[in-house]
Amino acid sequence: MTSGVISYRLCASNYQCEKCLFDKAIRNEASAASSGHGTCQSVNSDSGVNLPNIRFIEDFFYHQCHCWAKVENSDCVKIGIDGILARLISKIKIIVLPQIGDLISHGLCFGHIIQQRHIVPLISPLTGSILSVNSNIVTSPELLFSDFWDEGWLVTVKPKNLEVDLRTLLFGRQALEWHKKKEQGITNVISALLDSSREAVGTTLQDGGEIISDFALALNSEQYYQILDSLSE
């Protein structure tokens, strides 16, 4: 109320704002306007995989299947993919998303990223109806892995029961710790898969090896979907 975001609301949490999901949600805009976006650097690996640094934005809500939710207001939530999932995206052919007015459900698939060699299902963090679809990623699908926090968002949703859905998502310090753990985990899995797929070549010159800039293309379908399965564990 004091910030002008809402006109009136009764408190059901005995004014314990630090524990209030609604309070966290309405602070999204204020946090974005400040310089306090949290960051989480990716873990470097000596496996020859070129892994980019990944920012982590602390004022988003995160689903464990790697879609984020940013609450614009009580009737509009923006959804996109996080940096961990973006690392698995390569050579996008088409992005299949619902249409305006379609209903999506929390925890269920609402779209697909169809790549040259693999398909990634998108799992919704919320239940609600589609308000808009990002037309920019239809014409420029590379935004999905180059600018997944901002211009590469997917859809906006009018939530059916926002407060209930937000309780199931990760936020703040809990989300940051989860993100770090998943980032380390996926780095280890990718390194192990690539190492196991290399053929024995005998004694070789220690020249540092070849940097793999697009490891998604270096994995077969079985390996790729093994990584996807590990993300949701």
C-alpha positions as CSV (number, residue, x, y, z in Angstrom):
1,M,0.0,0.0,0.0
2,T,2.7,2.5,0.9
3,S,4.5,1.8,-2.4
4,G,1.4,2.3,-4.4
5,V,1.4,-1.2,-5.8
6,I,-1.9,-2.2,-4.3
7,S,-4.8,-0.1,-2.8
8,Y,-5.8,-2.4,0.1
9,R,-5.0,-5.8,1.5
10,L,-5.5,-7.4,4.8
11,C,-2.5,-9.1,6.4
12,A,-2.8,-12.8,7.1
13,S,0.7,-13.2,8.3
14,N,0.7,-11.1,11.5
15,Y,2.8,-8.5,9.7
16,Q,5.8,-10.8,9.4
17,C,6.8,-9.3,6.0
18,E,10.1,-11.3,5.8
19,K,8.0,-14.5,5.6
20,C,5.3,-13.1,3.3
21,L,5.3,-14.5,-0.3
22,F,3.0,-11.6,-1.4
23,D,5.4,-9.1,0.0
24,K,8.3,-10.8,-1.9
25,A,6.3,-10.8,-5.1
26,I,5.4,-7.1,-5.1
27,R,9.1,-6.2,-4.5
28,N,10.1,-7.5,-7.9
29,E,9.8,-4.2,-9.5
30,A,11.6,-2.3,-6.8
31,S,14.4,-4.8,-6.8
32,A,14.8,-4.7,-10.6
33,A,15.1,-0.9,-10.4
34,S,18.0,-1.1,-8.0
35,S,21.5,-2.4,-8.7
36,G,20.9,-5.4,-6.5
37,H,20.4,-8.2,-9.0
38,G,22.2,-11.2,-7.6
39,T,24.7,-13.1,-9.7
40,C,26.0,-16.6,-9.7
41,Q,29.1,-17.4,-11.8
42,S,29.2,-20.8,-13.5
43,V,31.7,-23.4,-12.3
44,N,34.7,-23.7,-14.6
45,S,35.6,-27.2,-15.8
46,D,38.8,-28.7,-17.1
47,S,36.9,-31.1,-19.3
48,G,37.2,-29.0,-22.4
49,V,33.7,-27.7,-22.2
50,N,33.3,-24.0,-22.7
51,L,30.7,-23.1,-20.1
52,P,29.5,-19.4,-20.0
53,N,29.0,-17.5,-16.8
54,I,25.4,-17.5,-15.6
55,R,23.7,-14.7,-13.8
56,F,21.2,-15.5,-11.1
57,I,18.4,-13.0,-10.4
58,E,17.3,-13.2,-6.8
59,D,13.9,-11.5,-7.1
60,F,12.5,-14.1,-9.4
61,F,10.6,-17.2,-8.4
62,Y,12.0,-20.5,-9.7
63,H,10.4,-23.8,-10.6
64,Q,12.6,-26.9,-10.2
65,C,12.1,-27.7,-13.8
66,H,13.9,-24.5,-14.6
67,C,11.3,-22.0,-15.6
68,W,11.3,-18.7,-13.7
69,A,8.3,-16.5,-12.8
70,K,8.4,-12.7,-12.4
71,V,5.4,-11.2,-10.8
72,E,4.5,-8.0,-12.6
73,N,1.3,-7.5,-10.6
74,S,-1.4,-9.8,-9.2
75,D,-2.9,-10.3,-12.6
76,C,0.2,-10.7,-14.7
77,V,3.2,-13.0,-14.3
78,K,6.1,-13.3,-16.8
79,I,7.6,-16.7,-17.4
80,G,11.0,-17.6,-18.9
81,I,13.8,-20.2,-18.6
82,D,16.7,-20.0,-16.3
83,G,20.4,-20.0,-17.1
84,I,20.9,-23.7,-16.3
85,L,18.3,-24.8,-18.9
86,A,19.6,-22.1,-21.4
87,R,23.0,-23.9,-21.3
88,L,21.3,-26.9,-22.9
89,I,19.8,-25.0,-25.8
90,S,21.5,-25.0,-29.2
91,K,20.5,-24.5,-32.9
92,I,16.8,-23.7,-32.3
93,K,14.5,-24.6,-35.2
94,I,11.2,-23.5,-33.6
95,I,9.7,-22.7,-30.2
96,V,6.2,-24.0,-29.7
97,L,4.2,-22.0,-27.2
98,P,0.5,-21.7,-26.3
99,Q,-1.8,-19.1,-27.8
100,I,-3.3,-16.1,-26.1
101,G,-6.3,-17.3,-24.0
102,D,-5.0,-20.9,-23.6
103,L,-4.9,-22.4,-20.1
104,I,-1.7,-23.8,-18.7
105,S,-1.2,-25.7,-15.4
106,H,1.4,-25.7,-12.7
107,G,3.9,-28.6,-13.2
108,L,2.7,-29.5,-16.7
109,C,4.2,-29.0,-20.1
110,F,3.1,-25.8,-21.8
111,G,5.5,-25.7,-24.7
112,H,8.6,-27.1,-26.4
113,I,11.9,-25.9,-27.7
114,I,12.6,-27.9,-30.9
115,Q,16.3,-27.9,-31.8
116,Q,18.4,-29.3,-34.6
117,R,19.0,-32.5,-32.7
118,H,16.9,-32.4,-29.4
119,I,13.6,-31.3,-28.0
120,V,13.2,-29.6,-24.6
121,P,9.8,-29.6,-22.8
122,L,8.8,-26.4,-20.9
123,I,7.2,-27.0,-17.5
124,S,4.9,-24.3,-16.2
125,P,5.5,-22.8,-12.7
126,L,1.9,-21.5,-12.6
127,T,-1.7,-22.2,-13.4
128,G,-3.5,-19.6,-15.4
129,S,-4.4,-18.3,-18.8
130,I,-2.0,-16.9,-21.4
131,L,-2.0,-13.1,-21.7
132,S,0.7,-12.6,-24.3
133,V,3.4,-14.5,-26.1
134,N,6.8,-13.0,-26.8
135,S,6.8,-12.5,-30.6
136,N,10.6,-11.6,-30.5
137,I,11.7,-15.1,-29.8
138,V,9.6,-16.4,-32.7
139,T,11.6,-14.3,-35.1
140,S,14.8,-14.3,-33.1
141,P,14.9,-17.7,-31.2
142,E,18.6,-17.1,-30.3
143,L,17.3,-14.7,-27.6
144,L,16.2,-17.8,-25.6
145,F,19.9,-18.6,-24.8
146,S,21.5,-15.2,-25.2
147,D,19.1,-13.0,-23.2
148,F,16.9,-15.4,-21.3
149,W,16.3,-13.1,-18.3
150,D,15.1,-10.1,-20.4
151,E,14.2,-10.1,-24.1
152,G,14.1,-13.9,-24.2
153,W,11.0,-14.3,-21.9
154,L,8.4,-16.8,-23.1
155,V,4.8,-15.8,-22.1
156,T,2.9,-13.7,-19.6
157,V,0.1,-15.4,-17.6
158,K,-2.9,-14.3,-15.6
159,P,-2.6,-16.6,-12.6
160,K,-5.6,-18.6,-11.3
161,N,-4.3,-18.8,-7.7
162,L,-1.0,-16.9,-7.5
163,E,-0.4,-17.2,-3.7
164,V,-0.8,-21.0,-3.8
165,D,1.5,-21.5,-6.7
166,L,4.2,-19.2,-5.3
167,R,4.4,-21.3,-2.2
168,T,5.7,-24.2,-4.4
169,L,8.4,-22.2,-6.0
170,L,12.0,-21.4,-4.9
171,F,12.9,-17.8,-3.9
172,G,15.7,-15.8,-2.5
173,R,18.5,-17.6,-0.6
174,Q,16.8,-21.0,-1.0
175,A,16.7,-20.5,-4.8
176,L,20.3,-19.3,-4.9
177,E,21.6,-22.4,-3.0
178,W,19.5,-24.7,-5.3
179,H,20.8,-22.9,-8.4
180,K,24.5,-23.3,-7.3
181,K,23.9,-27.0,-6.6
182,K,22.2,-27.6,-9.9
183,E,24.9,-25.6,-11.8
184,Q,27.7,-27.7,-10.3
185,G,25.7,-30.9,-10.9
186,I,25.1,-30.2,-14.6
187,T,28.7,-29.3,-15.1
188,N,29.8,-32.6,-13.5
189,V,27.3,-34.6,-15.5
190,I,28.2,-33.0,-18.8
191,S,31.9,-33.5,-18.1
192,A,31.4,-37.2,-17.2
193,L,29.3,-37.8,-20.3
194,L,31.8,-36.2,-22.7
195,D,34.8,-38.0,-21.0
196,S,33.1,-41.4,-21.3
197,S,32.3,-40.8,-25.0
198,R,35.9,-40.1,-25.9
199,E,37.7,-43.0,-27.6
200,A,41.1,-44.1,-26.3
201,V,43.8,-42.5,-28.4
202,G,46.9,-43.6,-26.7
203,T,49.8,-41.2,-25.9
204,T,49.1,-37.7,-27.2
205,L,50.7,-34.3,-27.0
206,Q,49.4,-32.3,-24.0
207,D,48.3,-29.3,-26.0
208,G,45.2,-28.5,-23.9
209,G,42.8,-30.2,-26.2
210,E,39.9,-28.7,-28.2
211,I,37.4,-26.4,-26.7
212,I,33.8,-27.6,-27.2
213,S,31.8,-24.4,-27.6
214,D,28.5,-26.2,-28.2
215,F,28.4,-29.3,-26.1
216,A,24.7,-29.9,-26.9
217,L,25.6,-30.9,-30.4
218,A,28.4,-33.1,-29.1
219,L,25.9,-35.3,-27.1
220,N,23.7,-38.0,-28.6
221,S,20.0,-38.2,-27.7
222,E,20.4,-40.6,-24.9
223,Q,23.1,-38.4,-23.2
224,Y,21.1,-35.2,-23.8
225,Y,17.9,-36.6,-22.2
226,Q,19.9,-38.1,-19.3
227,I,21.0,-34.5,-18.5
228,L,17.5,-33.2,-18.8
229,D,16.3,-35.9,-16.4
230,S,19.1,-35.0,-13.9
231,L,17.9,-31.4,-13.9
232,S,14.6,-32.3,-12.2
233,E,16.0,-34.6,-9.6
